[in-house]
Protein backbone atom coordinates (compact mmCIF):
# COMPACT_ATOMS: atom_id res chain seq x y z
CA UNK A 1 0.00 0.00 0.00
CA UNK A 2 3.01 2.26 0.39
CA UNK A 3 4.15 1.74 -3.19
CA UNK A 4 0.91 1.17 -5.12
CA UNK A 5 -2.44 3.03 -4.95
CA UNK A 6 -4.61 0.11 -3.83
CA UNK A 7 -7.44 0.11 -1.32
CA UNK A 8 -7.46 -2.00 1.84
CA UNK A 9 -10.75 -3.58 0.72
CA UNK A 10 -9.01 -5.07 -2.34
CA UNK A 11 -6.94 -7.21 0.04
CA UNK A 12 -9.96 -8.98 1.52
CA UNK A 13 -10.37 -11.73 -1.08
CA UNK A 14 -6.63 -12.48 -1.19
CA UNK A 15 -5.75 -12.45 2.52
CA UNK A 16 -9.17 -12.99 4.18
CA UNK A 17 -8.94 -9.87 6.33
CA UNK A 18 -11.46 -7.19 7.18
CA UNK A 19 -10.56 -4.47 4.68
CA UNK A 20 -12.07 -1.57 6.62
CA UNK A 21 -10.39 -2.60 9.87
CA UNK A 22 -7.05 -3.17 8.15
CA UNK A 23 -7.28 0.25 6.49
CA UNK A 24 -7.89 1.94 9.83
CA UNK A 25 -5.02 0.09 11.49
CA UNK A 26 -2.71 0.95 8.64
CA UNK A 27 -3.63 4.63 8.93
CA UNK A 28 -3.28 4.80 12.73
CA UNK A 29 -0.29 2.52 13.37
CA UNK A 30 1.64 1.61 10.21
CA UNK A 31 1.63 4.82 8.23
CA UNK A 32 3.02 8.23 9.21
CA UNK A 33 -0.36 9.93 8.79
CA UNK A 34 -0.49 11.36 12.31
CA UNK A 35 3.05 12.75 11.98
CA UNK A 36 2.46 14.12 8.49
CA UNK A 37 3.61 17.72 8.40
CA UNK A 38 0.80 18.76 5.99
CA UNK A 39 -2.02 17.09 7.89
CA UNK A 40 -3.34 20.33 9.43
CA UNK A 41 -3.98 22.00 6.06
CA UNK A 42 -4.30 18.99 3.74
CA UNK A 43 -8.00 19.64 3.08
CA UNK A 44 -7.13 23.11 1.76
CA UNK A 45 -3.77 22.57 0.09
CA UNK A 46 -0.87 20.17 -0.27
CA UNK A 47 2.59 20.87 -1.68
CA UNK A 48 5.29 18.46 -2.83
CA UNK A 49 8.13 20.71 -4.08
CA UNK A 50 10.50 17.77 -4.62
CA UNK A 51 8.21 16.52 -7.41
CA UNK A 52 8.60 19.66 -9.50
CA UNK A 53 10.12 19.30 -12.98
CA UNK A 54 10.80 21.25 -16.16
CA UNK A 55 7.46 20.37 -17.75
CA UNK A 56 4.28 20.83 -15.70
CA UNK A 57 0.53 20.73 -16.24
CA UNK A 58 -2.05 22.77 -14.34
CA UNK A 59 -5.80 22.21 -14.42
CA UNK A 60 -8.89 22.24 -12.26
CA UNK A 61 -10.91 19.19 -11.29
CA UNK A 62 -14.10 18.45 -9.38
CA UNK A 63 -14.02 15.80 -6.67
CA UNK A 64 -16.83 13.62 -5.31
CA UNK A 65 -18.83 16.39 -3.62
CA UNK A 66 -18.35 18.92 -6.40
CA UNK A 67 -15.48 20.84 -4.77
CA UNK A 68 -13.13 22.43 -7.27
CA UNK A 69 -9.40 21.87 -6.82
CA UNK A 70 -6.47 23.20 -8.80
CA UNK A 71 -3.91 20.47 -9.48
CA UNK A 72 -0.31 20.96 -10.58
CA UNK A 73 1.50 17.88 -11.89
CA UNK A 74 4.88 16.90 -13.27
CA UNK A 75 4.35 15.61 -16.83
CA UNK A 76 7.48 13.45 -16.82
CA UNK A 77 5.99 11.24 -14.07
CA UNK A 78 3.13 10.30 -16.46
CA UNK A 79 0.56 10.13 -13.67
CA UNK A 80 2.56 7.74 -11.51
CA UNK A 81 4.40 8.18 -8.21
CA UNK A 82 5.94 11.65 -7.93
CA UNK A 83 3.50 13.28 -10.36
CA UNK A 84 1.65 15.51 -7.87
CA UNK A 85 3.32 18.87 -7.21
CA UNK A 86 0.39 20.73 -5.65
CA UNK A 87 -3.31 20.29 -4.95
CA UNK A 88 -5.14 23.42 -3.80
CA UNK A 89 -8.79 23.98 -2.96
CA UNK A 90 -10.47 26.49 -5.28
CA UNK A 91 -9.46 28.19 -8.53
CA UNK A 92 -8.84 31.79 -7.45
CA UNK A 93 -5.54 32.99 -8.90
CA UNK A 94 -4.70 34.98 -5.75
CA UNK A 95 -5.22 31.93 -3.52
CA UNK A 96 -3.24 29.63 -5.80
CA UNK A 97 -0.39 32.13 -6.13
CA UNK A 98 -0.06 32.49 -2.36
CA UNK A 99 0.27 28.73 -1.91
CA UNK A 100 2.61 28.09 -4.85
CA UNK A 101 4.84 30.93 -3.67
CA UNK A 102 5.74 28.63 -0.76
CA UNK A 103 7.75 26.56 -3.27
CA UNK A 104 11.31 27.95 -3.35
CA UNK A 105 11.76 30.47 -6.15
CA UNK A 106 14.82 28.62 -7.38
CA UNK A 107 12.72 25.50 -8.06
CA UNK A 108 9.93 27.49 -9.73
CA UNK A 109 12.39 29.23 -12.05
CA UNK A 110 13.58 25.84 -13.31
CA UNK A 111 10.20 25.19 -14.94
CA UNK A 112 10.48 25.59 -18.71
CA UNK A 113 6.93 24.79 -19.84
CA UNK A 114 3.45 24.66 -18.33
CA UNK A 115 0.43 23.17 -20.13
CA UNK A 116 -2.87 24.85 -19.21
CA UNK A 117 -6.33 25.68 -20.47
CA UNK A 118 -7.50 29.07 -21.75
CA UNK A 119 -8.93 30.33 -18.44
CA UNK A 120 -7.67 33.76 -17.48
CA UNK A 121 -6.99 32.66 -13.90
CA UNK A 122 -4.65 29.88 -15.09
CA UNK A 123 -2.75 32.35 -17.25
CA UNK A 124 -2.24 34.61 -14.22
CA UNK A 125 -1.05 31.74 -12.03
CA UNK A 126 1.58 30.53 -14.50
CA UNK A 127 2.77 34.06 -15.28
CA UNK A 128 3.19 34.86 -11.59
CA UNK A 129 4.58 31.58 -10.23
CA UNK A 130 6.61 30.34 -13.20
CA UNK A 131 7.86 33.48 -14.97
CA UNK A 132 10.56 31.58 -16.93
CA UNK A 133 8.14 29.02 -18.36
CA UNK A 134 6.46 28.97 -21.75
CA UNK A 135 2.68 28.62 -21.63
CA UNK A 136 1.21 25.91 -23.85
CA UNK A 137 -2.55 25.62 -24.37
CA UNK A 138 -3.84 22.08 -23.95
CA UNK A 139 -4.67 20.75 -27.43
CA UNK A 140 -8.01 19.35 -26.26
CA UNK A 141 -9.18 22.85 -25.36
CA UNK A 142 -8.07 24.15 -28.77
CA UNK A 143 -9.95 21.33 -30.49
CA UNK A 144 -13.08 22.08 -28.47
CA UNK A 145 -12.86 25.78 -29.35
CA UNK A 146 -12.60 24.97 -33.06
CA UNK A 147 -15.48 22.51 -32.85
CA UNK A 148 -17.71 25.02 -31.03
CA UNK A 149 -16.96 27.68 -33.66
CA UNK A 150 -17.79 25.24 -36.47
CA UNK A 151 -21.01 24.23 -34.76
CA UNK A 152 -22.00 27.89 -34.39
CA UNK A 153 -21.45 28.43 -38.12
CA UNK A 154 -23.63 25.42 -38.88
CA UNK A 155 -26.40 26.78 -36.66
CA UNK A 156 -26.26 30.19 -38.34
CA UNK A 157 -26.46 28.63 -41.79
CA UNK A 158 -29.41 26.47 -40.83
CA UNK A 159 -31.29 29.45 -39.40
CA UNK A 160 -30.53 32.16 -41.95
CA UNK A 161 -30.09 30.29 -45.23
CA UNK A 162 -32.79 27.77 -46.14
CA UNK A 163 -31.81 25.55 -49.04
CA UNK A 164 -34.44 24.66 -51.60
CA UNK A 165 -34.23 22.23 -54.47
CA UNK A 166 -36.17 22.87 -57.69
CA UNK A 167 -36.59 19.84 -60.00
CA UNK A 168 -34.90 20.12 -63.36
CA UNK A 169 -35.51 18.34 -66.64
CA UNK A 170 -32.47 16.11 -66.93
CA UNK A 171 -31.65 12.92 -68.78
CA UNK A 172 -31.99 9.87 -66.59
CA UNK A 173 -29.21 8.02 -68.35
CA UNK A 174 -26.58 10.66 -67.60
CA UNK A 175 -27.51 12.11 -64.23
CA UNK A 176 -28.85 11.03 -60.89
CA UNK A 177 -32.51 11.76 -60.33
CA UNK A 178 -33.13 14.62 -57.94
CA UNK A 179 -30.49 16.96 -59.24
CA UNK A 180 -31.64 20.54 -59.16
CA UNK A 181 -31.03 24.22 -58.76
CA UNK A 182 -30.19 25.40 -55.25
CA UNK A 183 -30.69 28.91 -54.03
CA UNK A 184 -31.04 30.64 -50.67
CA UNK A 185 -34.01 32.33 -49.13
CA UNK A 186 -32.84 35.23 -46.95
CA UNK A 187 -34.74 36.58 -43.98
CA UNK A 188 -35.32 40.33 -43.77
CA UNK A 189 -37.03 41.82 -40.72
CA UNK A 190 -38.50 38.44 -39.93
CA UNK A 191 -39.98 38.00 -43.43
CA UNK A 192 -38.89 35.82 -46.33
CA UNK A 193 -37.86 37.76 -49.45
CA UNK A 194 -40.17 37.65 -52.45
CA UNK A 195 -39.95 34.90 -55.04
CA UNK A 196 -38.59 37.19 -57.76
CA UNK A 197 -35.81 38.23 -55.39
CA UNK A 198 -35.18 34.59 -54.63
CA UNK A 199 -34.65 33.89 -58.31
CA UNK A 200 -32.11 36.69 -58.38
CA UNK A 201 -30.21 34.79 -55.69
CA UNK A 202 -29.67 31.85 -58.05
CA UNK A 203 -26.56 30.28 -56.63
CA UNK A 204 -25.56 27.14 -58.43
CA UNK A 205 -26.67 24.13 -60.37
CA UNK A 206 -25.59 20.88 -58.83
CA UNK A 207 -25.71 17.78 -61.04
CA UNK A 208 -24.47 14.42 -59.85
CA UNK A 209 -23.24 12.46 -62.83
CA UNK A 210 -23.17 8.70 -62.83
CA UNK A 211 -19.69 7.23 -62.74
CA UNK A 212 -18.47 6.03 -66.11
CA UNK A 213 -17.48 2.38 -66.47
C-alpha positions in Angstrom: 0.0 0.0 0.0 3.0 2.3 0.4 4.1 1.7 -3.2 0.9 1.2 -5.1 -2.4 3.0 -5.0 -4.6 0.1 -3.8 -7.4 0.1 -1.3 -7.5 -2.0 1.8 -10.8 -3.6 0.7 -9.0 -5.1 -2.3 -6.9 -7.2 0.0 -10.0 -9.0 1.5 -10.4 -11.7 -1.1 -6.6 -12.5 -1.2 -5.8 -12.5 2.5 -9.2 -13.0 4.2 -8.9 -9.9 6.3 -11.5 -7.2 7.2 -10.6 -4.5 4.7 -12.1 -1.6 6.6 -10.4 -2.6 9.9 -7.1 -3.2 8.2 -7.3 0.2 6.5 -7.9 1.9 9.8 -5.0 0.1 11.5 -2.7 1.0 8.6 -3.6 4.6 8.9 -3.3 4.8 12.7 -0.3 2.5 13.4 1.6 1.6 10.2 1.6 4.8 8.2 3.0 8.2 9.2 -0.4 9.9 8.8 -0.5 11.4 12.3 3.0 12.7 12.0 2.5 14.1 8.5 3.6 17.7 8.4 0.8 18.8 6.0 -2.0 17.1 7.9 -3.3 20.3 9.4 -4.0 22.0 6.1 -4.3 19.0 3.7 -8.0 19.6 3.1 -7.1 23.1 1.8 -3.8 22.6 0.1 -0.9 20.2 -0.3 2.6 20.9 -1.7 5.3 18.5 -2.8 8.1 20.7 -4.1 10.5 17.8 -4.6 8.2 16.5 -7.4 8.6 19.7 -9.5 10.1 19.3 -13.0 10.8 21.2 -16.2 7.5 20.4 -17.7 4.3 20.8 -15.7 0.5 20.7 -16.2 -2.1 22.8 -14.3 -5.8 22.2 -14.4 -8.9 22.2 -12.3 -10.9 19.2 -11.3 -14.1 18.5 -9.4 -14.0 15.8 -6.7 -16.8 13.6 -5.3 -18.8 16.4 -3.6 -18.4 18.9 -6.4 -15.5 20.8 -4.8 -13.1 22.4 -7.3 -9.4 21.9 -6.8 -6.5 23.2 -8.8 -3.9 20.5 -9.5 -0.3 21.0 -10.6 1.5 17.9 -11.9 4.9 16.9 -13.3 4.3 15.6 -16.8 7.5 13.5 -16.8 6.0 11.2 -14.1 3.1 10.3 -16.5 0.6 10.1 -13.7 2.6 7.7 -11.5 4.4 8.2 -8.2 5.9 11.6 -7.9 3.5 13.3 -10.4 1.7 15.5 -7.9 3.3 18.9 -7.2 0.4 20.7 -5.6 -3.3 20.3 -4.9 -5.1 23.4 -3.8 -8.8 24.0 -3.0 -10.5 26.5 -5.3 -9.5 28.2 -8.5 -8.8 31.8 -7.5 -5.5 33.0 -8.9 -4.7 35.0 -5.7 -5.2 31.9 -3.5 -3.2 29.6 -5.8 -0.4 32.1 -6.1 -0.1 32.5 -2.4 0.3 28.7 -1.9 2.6 28.1 -4.9 4.8 30.9 -3.7 5.7 28.6 -0.8 7.7 26.6 -3.3 11.3 28.0 -3.3 11.8 30.5 -6.1 14.8 28.6 -7.4 12.7 25.5 -8.1 9.9 27.5 -9.7 12.4 29.2 -12.1 13.6 25.8 -13.3 10.2 25.2 -14.9 10.5 25.6 -18.7 6.9 24.8 -19.8 3.4 24.7 -18.3 0.4 23.2 -20.1 -2.9 24.8 -19.2 -6.3 25.7 -20.5 -7.5 29.1 -21.7 -8.9 30.3 -18.4 -7.7 33.8 -17.5 -7.0 32.7 -13.9 -4.7 29.9 -15.1 -2.8 32.4 -17.2 -2.2 34.6 -14.2 -1.1 31.7 -12.0 1.6 30.5 -14.5 2.8 34.1 -15.3 3.2 34.9 -11.6 4.6 31.6 -10.2 6.6 30.3 -13.2 7.9 33.5 -15.0 10.6 31.6 -16.9 8.1 29.0 -18.4 6.5 29.0 -21.7 2.7 28.6 -21.6 1.2 25.9 -23.9 -2.5 25.6 -24.4 -3.8 22.1 -23.9 -4.7 20.8 -27.4 -8.0 19.3 -26.3 -9.2 22.9 -25.4 -8.1 24.2 -28.8 -9.9 21.3 -30.5 -13.1 22.1 -28.5 -12.9 25.8 -29.3 -12.6 25.0 -33.1 -15.5 22.5 -32.9 -17.7 25.0 -31.0 -17.0 27.7 -33.7 -17.8 25.2 -36.5 -21.0 24.2 -34.8 -22.0 27.9 -34.4 -21.4 28.4 -38.1 -23.6 25.4 -38.9 -26.4 26.8 -36.7 -26.3 30.2 -38.3 -26.5 28.6 -41.8 -29.4 26.5 -40.8 -31.3 29.5 -39.4 -30.5 32.2 -42.0 -30.1 30.3 -45.2 -32.8 27.8 -46.1 -31.8 25.5 -49.0 -34.4 24.7 -51.6 -34.2 22.2 -54.5 -36.2 22.9 -57.7 -36.6 19.8 -60.0 -34.9 20.1 -63.4 -35.5 18.3 -66.6 -32.5 16.1 -66.9 -31.6 12.9 -68.8 -32.0 9.9 -66.6 -29.2 8.0 -68.4 -26.6 10.7 -67.6 -27.5 12.1 -64.2 -28.8 11.0 -60.9 -32.5 11.8 -60.3 -33.1 14.6 -57.9 -30.5 17.0 -59.2 -31.6 20.5 -59.2 -31.0 24.2 -58.8 -30.2 25.4 -55.3 -30.7 28.9 -54.0 -31.0 30.6 -50.7 -34.0 32.3 -49.1 -32.8 35.2 -46.9 -34.7 36.6 -44.0 -35.3 40.3 -43.8 -37.0 41.8 -40.7 -38.5 38.4 -39.9 -40.0 38.0 -43.4 -38.9 35.8 -46.3 -37.9 37.8 -49.4 -40.2 37.6 -52.5 -40.0 34.9 -55.0 -38.6 37.2 -57.8 -35.8 38.2 -55.4 -35.2 34.6 -54.6 -34.6 33.9 -58.3 -32.1 36.7 -58.4 -30.2 34.8 -55.7 -29.7 31.8 -58.0 -26.6 30.3 -56.6 -25.6 27.1 -58.4 -26.7 24.1 -60.4 -25.6 20.9 -58.8 -25.7 17.8 -61.0 -24.5 14.4 -59.8 -23.2 12.5 -62.8 -23.2 8.7 -62.8 -19.7 7.2 -62.7 -18.5 6.0 -66.1 -17.5 2.4 -66.5 
